[in-house]
Amino acid sequence: MFSRAPAARPAARERKRREGRAAILRGVTKPLVLLTNDDGYTSEGLQVLADALESLGEVWVVAPDRENSAVSHALTLSRPLRMTRLSERRYVVDGTPTDCVTLGICQVLRGRTPDLVISGINFGANMGDDVHYSGTVSAAFEAVILGVPSIAVSQVIGEGFSFHFAAKFARLLAERVLERGLPEATLLNVNVPPVAPRGIKFCRLGKRRYTEGVVEDTDPRGRTCYWIGGGAPEWERLPGTDFNEVAAGFVTITPLKLDMTDHQLLESLQNEAAAWRLEGR
């Protein structure tokens, strides 16, 4: 059974964060930043992001050795992982984005807690329900689980798009998070439009559905095979959602919480708990 070492107590962890931020603001230390992604180490988005952040602090990269899109929060438990050092502060792992964050924090930086983890820049959006499948967002969530503030950054693809603005914006946002911190168990999910942005919108997740979830096909040997995720996606035009605001040309920032509890329903169930009876009791 996979288990993690006990995390530091929330109060002690928050005190350490405040002390770290204060030291960074005083110029005593440079921030320690860990980068990863789900498109693989050689992706342009990751390299542009690393270049943009290099002068901000001490930047480390631990990324998958190949594309791992849509792997969600998968951890590799059935085999050992291989990690290769490519150069100073640069590593690749034959595993998932979540594996990379775990190895980066617990092994590569062992004894040195990062001040921030950034996952991206993803090739394509991570908005609405898709965040549940995203390796990019899940890597950021893994950092949150391990007690490190995190940001997930994705670039919406379109004619003439460039990762460079997304990287500049990621640096600006990183500076603010390093200065102000984030609530515990919360990350920021960022999506950048393909055109010059009109501004920034803070918004909630939207809704998207795929018109055809499974496509049946035939492989070159004549055998039936299936593609998951086929069909053109459709999103609901709901004001205040990431899909709607990105389509209008804005950079969107959505705070996401690790706690998925439906607190409203929980309170309702607790109020009626006395009416529930176990059979035979």
VEXLUMTOR-242828 format. One record per residue (C-alpha): x, y, z. Coordinates in steps of 0.5 Angstrom, whole numbers. Each point is the difference from the previous one (the first is absolute). Layout:
<atoms>
+-------+-------+-------+
:  east : north :    up :
+-------+-------+-------+
:     X :     Y :     Z :
...
+-------+-------+-------+
</atoms>
This chain:
<atoms>
+-------+-------+-------+
:  east : north :    up :
+-------+-------+-------+
:     0 :     0 :     0 :
:     3 :     7 :    -2 :
:     0 :     5 :     6 :
:     4 :     6 :     1 :
:     4 :     3 :     6 :
:    -4 :     4 :     4 :
:    -1 :     7 :    -2 :
:     2 :     6 :     5 :
:    -5 :     3 :     4 :
:    -4 :     5 :    -4 :
:     2 :     6 :     5 :
:     7 :    -2 :     0 :
:     0 :    -1 :    -7 :
:    -3 :     7 :    -1 :
:     5 :     3 :     5 :
:     5 :    -3 :    -5 :
:    -3 :     3 :    -6 :
:    -1 :     7 :     3 :
:     8 :     0 :     3 :
:     2 :    -2 :    -7 :
:    -4 :     5 :    -4 :
:     3 :     6 :     5 :
:     7 :    -3 :    -2 :
:    -2 :     1 :    -7 :
:    -3 :     7 :     1 :
:     6 :     2 :     4 :
:     5 :    -3 :    -6 :
:     3 :    -4 :     5 :
:    -1 :    -6 :    -4 :
:    -3 :    -2 :    -7 :
:    -6 :    -4 :    -1 :
:     1 :    -7 :    -2 :
:    -5 :    -2 :    -6 :
:    -2 :    -7 :    -2 :
:    -2 :    -1 :    -7 :
:    -4 :    -6 :    -4 :
:    -5 :    -1 :    -5 :
:    -4 :    -5 :    -4 :
:     3 :     1 :    -7 :
:     7 :    -3 :     2 :
:     6 :     3 :     1 :
:     2 :     2 :    -7 :
:    -7 :     4 :    -1 :
:     1 :     8 :    -2 :
:    -5 :     2 :     5 :
:     5 :    -3 :     6 :
:     6 :     3 :    -3 :
:    -3 :     7 :    -1 :
:    -3 :     0 :     7 :
:     7 :    -2 :     3 :
:     4 :     5 :    -4 :
:    -5 :     6 :     3 :
:     0 :    -2 :     7 :
:     8 :    -1 :     0 :
:     2 :     7 :     3 :
:    -6 :    -1 :     5 :
:     3 :    -5 :     4 :
:     3 :    -7 :     0 :
:    -4 :    -4 :    -5 :
:     0 :    -7 :     0 :
:    -3 :    -5 :    -5 :
:    -3 :    -7 :     1 :
:    -4 :    -2 :    -6 :
:    -2 :    -6 :    -4 :
:     4 :    -3 :    -5 :
:    -6 :     0 :    -5 :
:    -7 :     2 :    -1 :
:    -5 :    -1 :     6 :
:    -6 :     3 :    -2 :
:    -7 :    -1 :     4 :
:     4 :    -5 :     5 :
:    -4 :     4 :     5 :
:     3 :    -2 :     7 :
:     3 :    -6 :    -1 :
:     6 :    -3 :     4 :
:     5 :    -5 :    -3 :
:     0 :    -6 :     6 :
:     0 :    -6 :    -4 :
:     8 :     1 :    -2 :
:     6 :     4 :     2 :
:     1 :     7 :    -3 :
:     6 :     2 :    -4 :
:     3 :     7 :     1 :
:     5 :     3 :    -5 :
:     4 :     6 :     2 :
:     1 :     4 :    -7 :
:     4 :     6 :     3 :
:     0 :     4 :     6 :
:    -7 :     1 :     3 :
:    -3 :    -4 :    -6 :
:    -3 :    -7 :     1 :
:    -5 :    -5 :    -4 :
:    -4 :    -5 :     3 :
:    -3 :    -6 :    -4 :
:    -6 :     1 :     4 :
:    -6 :     4 :     0 :
:    -1 :     8 :     2 :
:    -2 :    -2 :     7 :
:     6 :    -5 :     1 :
:     5 :     6 :    -2 :
:    -3 :     5 :     5 :
:     1 :    -6 :     5 :
:     7 :    -1 :    -2 :
:     2 :     7 :    -1 :
:    -3 :     2 :     7 :
:     2 :    -6 :     4 :
:     6 :    -3 :    -3 :
:     4 :     6 :    -5 :
:    -1 :     5 :     5 :
:     0 :    -4 :     6 :
:     0 :     4 :     6 :
:    -1 :     7 :    -3 :
:    -8 :     1 :    -1 :
:    -1 :     4 :    -7 :
:    -4 :     7 :     1 :
:    -4 :    -1 :    -6 :
:    -2 :    -6 :    -5 :
:    -2 :     2 :    -7 :
:    -3 :    -5 :    -5 :
:     0 :     2 :    -7 :
:     0 :     3 :    -5 :
:    -5 :    -5 :    -3 :
:    -1 :     0 :    -7 :
:    -8 :     1 :     0 :
:    -5 :     2 :     5 :
:    -1 :    -3 :     7 :
:    -7 :     3 :     1 :
:    -7 :    -2 :     3 :
:    -1 :    -8 :     1 :
:     7 :    -1 :    -3 :
:     4 :     2 :     6 :
:    -2 :    -7 :     3 :
:     4 :    -4 :    -6 :
:     5 :     5 :    -1 :
:     7 :    -2 :     2 :
:     2 :     7 :     0 :
:    -5 :     2 :     6 :
:     1 :    -7 :     4 :
:     8 :     2 :     0 :
:    -2 :     6 :     3 :
:    -5 :    -3 :     5 :
:     6 :    -5 :     2 :
:     4 :     6 :     2 :
:    -6 :     2 :     4 :
:    -1 :    -7 :     4 :
:     8 :     1 :     1 :
:    -1 :     7 :     3 :
:     3 :     4 :    -5 :
:    -4 :     6 :    -3 :
:    -1 :    -1 :    -8 :
:    -3 :     2 :    -6 :
:    -2 :    -3 :    -7 :
:     1 :     4 :    -6 :
:    -3 :    -2 :    -7 :
:     0 :     3 :    -7 :
:    -6 :     0 :    -4 :
:     2 :    -2 :    -7 :
:    -2 :     4 :    -6 :
:     3 :     4 :    -6 :
:     6 :     4 :     1 :
:     0 :    -3 :     8 :
:     7 :     1 :     4 :
:     2 :    -3 :     6 :
:     4 :     7 :     2 :
:    -6 :     4 :     3 :
:    -2 :    -6 :     4 :
:     7 :    -1 :     3 :
:     0 :     8 :     1 :
:    -6 :    -1 :     4 :
:     2 :    -6 :     4 :
:     6 :     4 :     2 :
:    -4 :     6 :     2 :
:    -5 :    -5 :     4 :
:     5 :    -4 :     3 :
:     3 :     7 :     3 :
:    -7 :     1 :     3 :
:     0 :    -7 :     3 :
:     7 :     0 :     3 :
:    -2 :     7 :     3 :
:    -7 :    -1 :     3 :
:    -1 :    -8 :     0 :
:    -6 :    -4 :    -1 :
:    -5 :    -3 :     4 :
:     2 :    -7 :     2 :
:    -2 :    -5 :    -4 :
:    -2 :     4 :    -6 :
:     3 :     1 :    -7 :
:    -1 :     5 :    -5 :
:    -2 :    -2 :    -7 :
:     2 :     4 :    -6 :
:    -2 :     0 :    -7 :
:     3 :     5 :    -5 :
:    -4 :     2 :    -7 :
:     4 :    -1 :    -7 :
:    -1 :     7 :    -1 :
:     3 :     7 :     3 :
:    -4 :     0 :     7 :
:    -5 :     5 :     1 :
:     1 :    -1 :     8 :
:    -1 :    -5 :     6 :
:    -6 :    -3 :     2 :
:    -1 :    -4 :     7 :
:    -5 :    -5 :    -1 :
:    -3 :    -7 :     1 :
:     0 :    -6 :    -4 :
:    -4 :    -1 :    -6 :
:    -4 :    -6 :    -3 :
:     2 :    -3 :    -6 :
:    -2 :    -7 :    -3 :
:     2 :    -4 :    -6 :
:    -5 :    -1 :    -5 :
:     3 :    -8 :    -2 :
:     3 :    -3 :     6 :
:     3 :    -6 :    -3 :
:     2 :    -1 :    -8 :
:     0 :    -7 :    -3 :
:     5 :    -1 :    -5 :
:     4 :    -6 :    -3 :
:     8 :    -1 :     1 :
:     4 :    -1 :    -6 :
:     0 :    -8 :     1 :
:    -8 :     1 :     0 :
:    -1 :    -1 :     7 :
:    -6 :     5 :     3 :
:     3 :     5 :     5 :
:    -2 :     6 :     4 :
:     2 :     7 :     1 :
:    -3 :     4 :     6 :
:    -1 :     7 :     0 :
:    -2 :     0 :    -7 :
:    -5 :     6 :    -3 :
:     0 :     7 :     0 :
:    -1 :     3 :     7 :
:    -5 :     5 :     2 :
:     0 :     5 :     6 :
:    -5 :     4 :     3 :
:     0 :     7 :     0 :
:    -1 :     2 :     7 :
:     2 :     7 :     2 :
:     6 :    -1 :     5 :
:     3 :    -6 :    -2 :
:     7 :    -2 :    -3 :
:    -3 :    -2 :    -6 :
:    -4 :     6 :    -1 :
:     5 :     5 :     2 :
:     6 :    -3 :    -4 :
:    -5 :     0 :    -6 :
:     0 :     7 :     1 :
:     7 :     1 :     0 :
:     2 :     0 :     7 :
:     5 :    -3 :     4 :
:    -4 :    -4 :     6 :
:     2 :    -2 :     7 :
:    -4 :    -5 :     3 :
:     2 :    -2 :     8 :
:    -1 :    -8 :     1 :
:    -1 :    -3 :     6 :
:     3 :    -7 :     2 :
:    -6 :    -1 :     5 :
:    -6 :    -3 :    -5 :
:    -5 :     0 :     6 :
:    -7 :     2 :    -2 :
:    -1 :     4 :     6 :
:    -7 :     2 :    -1 :
:    -2 :    -7 :    -1 :
:     4 :    -2 :     6 :
:    -3 :     5 :     5 :
:    -7 :    -3 :    -3 :
:     2 :    -7 :     1 :
:     2 :     1 :     7 :
:    -6 :     4 :     2 :
:    -4 :    -6 :    -2 :
:     5 :    -6 :     2 :
:    -5 :    -2 :     6 :
:    -5 :    -2 :    -5 :
:     5 :    -5 :    -3 :
:     0 :    -7 :     3 :
:     5 :    -6 :    -2 :
:    -4 :    -6 :    -2 :
:     0 :    -5 :     6 :
:     2 :     6 :     5 :
+-------+-------+-------+
</atoms>
